[in-house]
Amino acid sequence: MSVGTTGRERGQAAEAVGRGALDHEDLRTFEGRVAATAAEGKDRVNEAMIRHWCEAMGDTNPAYEGPDAIAPPTMLQAWTMGGLSGNEGRSAAFDDLLGLLDAAGYTSVVATDCEQEYLRPLRPGDAVTFDAVIESVSPLKTTKLGTGHFVTTRMDVRAGGELAGTHRFRILKYTPAARGPARPDDAKKKLRPRPVVNRDNAGFWAGVAEHRLLLQRCGGCRTLRFPWLPGCNGCGGQEWDTVEASGEGTVFSYVVMHHPPFPAFDPPYAVGLVELAEGVRIVSNVVGVPCDKVRIGMPVRLEFLRVDEELELPVFRAVEGGEV
């Protein structure tokens, strides 16, 4: 496996750009090329980051605290992030590939999915290193976003030289799809972003379509969880059923959005973290009261708001007389 790209390969790909299109075989010359070698995580695995992660995720698994604590497996990528200044140990291969795609007009990028495999737990004090490789570049694909190429990288994460996990990350480099004809003035308002529905959360959205807010319940320890996940944070069990939420709750926290403006929304508006009567929390809009009147502890009740012809969402209406 060689590092980077040769001048001949760059020239071939650049020539393809000059022809007005990238041949898939030109792009495949990047497959298998190293994107990072023995790069070092900027911070050792540490208790502070684990605590912040668990608080943000609402994860109370006792395995993540105490003298024998381990890091949540899903933090695998967190220990490799380089921040704005990036990581040392990167090769030019990945930047060269993205540069060629940019030059061919595929200038937009969106992350599409990631897959992780966990081989051994990481513990506070572990020093993390990682290697990354460009695993695949897809043929030209057309999506609702536009036309472009999917680029998949694989990162092997190590601690003390031992493989701890693998992180496979996929992006789409694309040319945005052409916009349709202008809509009449009374219909210019943009549509809200569509939720990403996949095999892990399809049941939740099926419930929303029936005006039911469904929570997952672990088949092992019977713990309720939200958002929907393939496994239980408490015991790791993968068997589950559902419980319909009563719809009663209180505002646990909230923000009032003023900026940045987005055409599908009318700022200012309140986004609340609502604690349901069942004990789990959900992020949604708080409606039925001016946004400057929303308060922590305010009682709210579930309702379903149709935002356009195709999309209906759960929101929470402030209970009349319920200001605190």
C-alpha positions, 0 to 999 in steps of 0.5 A: 500500500503506497502513500499519496498519489504519483505525479503520473496519476495526478496528471491522468486525473487532471486530464480527465477533469479537462475532458469535462468529466471524471472517469471512474477508473481515474478515481479508483486509482485512489482506492487503497491509498493511505490517508493517515499513518500512525496519526496521534489523537490530540488527547488521551482518553479522559474522564472529563470528555467521557462525562460530558459525552454521557451527560449530552447523551443522557447515558447513565451506564455505570460502566462509564464512571468510577475507578474501572471506567471505560469510554462509551464505544460510540466515542471512538471517533471523538478521540481521533478528531483533529479540530480546526488545526487538523491532525499530523500524520495525514497524507495528501491522498485524500486532499488530492482526491477531493481537489479533483472532485472539486475541479470537476464541479462536485463542490458540495459535500454531505456526510451520509453514514458511518459504521463502527466496529468495537474490538476492545474498550478504551479506558482513561489514560489510553493514548490513541493512534490511528491509520486511515485509508481511502477504501472506495470511490463509487461510480457517478450516482444521482441522488435527490441532493444532486449527482456525484461520487460517494467516498468511503474512508476506513480508520483503524483506531489503536491503543497501545498498539492494539486495535480497539475499533474500526470507523468507516465514514462515507461522504457524498461529493456532489453537484447540487441538483438544479432547482425547479421553476420558481414558485408563486409568491404565496408558495415560496416558503421553503420546505422543512428538512426531511427526517432521515428514516432508516431501519433503526427509527422507521417505527418511530416515524410510523407512529408519528403518522398515526399520531402516536409518540412511541418510545423503545423499551428494552426487552431485558432491563425494561428501560425506556429510551429515546431517541430510538437506538438498535441497542440498550444503553443500560444493559446492551440488550438488542431486544425491545418493544414499544410504549406509547408516551402519554404526551405529558411533559415539562420543559427541561431546557430550551433555546430561542433561535434568532440566527441563522435565518432559514427560509422554512422557519420564522424566527424567533422560535423556541426549541425545547428539550422536553422531559416526558412523564415517562422520564425520557427527553425529546427535542422539539418545538414549544408552541402556543406561547410567545418564545420569550415566555417559555420557561424551564419547568413549564408543563407542555402537551404533545400535539402533531403539527402538519408543516407541509403536504408531506410532513407532520411532526410532533411538537409540544404546546404550552399548557394554558396557565402553566407558566412557572 
